[in-house]
Amino acid sequence: MTSLNEDEIKLAVSATLIVITAILTGAGVFDKIAKHAGAGTAVPITGFANSVVSPAVEFKLEGFILGTAAKMFNLAGPVIVYGCSSASLYGLFYWITTKI
């Protein structure tokens, strides 16, 4: 058995939360938990996983391409696009200001 360092443990916990949330959302259990837990489900990583999986499950009857694949990123797509864009701009700004 290999031991994990602190950074690897952080990644493993995040990945585990994402997978568990996706499975529970797909099984229809996550929404029931959210009704009782309230703010406990508002952790950004689980909320984001739920927002990706929920539309995919909802539109699966329309088929894989036009249903699941097309609707999966309706809510999460703008978050991904603007999050990556702003992170890139911030990184570029930081790089320029530290090189001068």
URJO-V215832 format. One record per backbone hydrogen bond with DSSP energy under -0.5 kcal/mol. NH is the residue of the N-H (numbers start at 0). CO is the residue of the C=O. If there is no record, write none. Layout:
BEGIN
NH,CO
NH,CO
END
This chain:
BEGIN
8,4
9,5
10,6
11,7
12,8
13,9
14,10
15,11
16,12
17,13
18,14
19,15
20,16
21,17
22,18
23,19
24,20
25,21
26,22
27,24
28,23
29,23
32,28
33,29
34,30
35,31
36,32
37,33
39,36
40,37
41,38
45,42
46,42
47,43
48,44
49,45
50,46
51,47
52,48
53,49
54,50
55,51
56,52
57,53
58,54
59,56
61,58
62,59
66,62
67,62
68,63
69,64
70,66
71,67
73,70
76,72
78,74
79,75
80,76
81,77
82,78
83,79
84,80
85,81
86,82
87,83
88,84
89,85
90,86
91,87
92,88
93,89
94,90
95,91
96,92
97,93
98,94
99,95
END
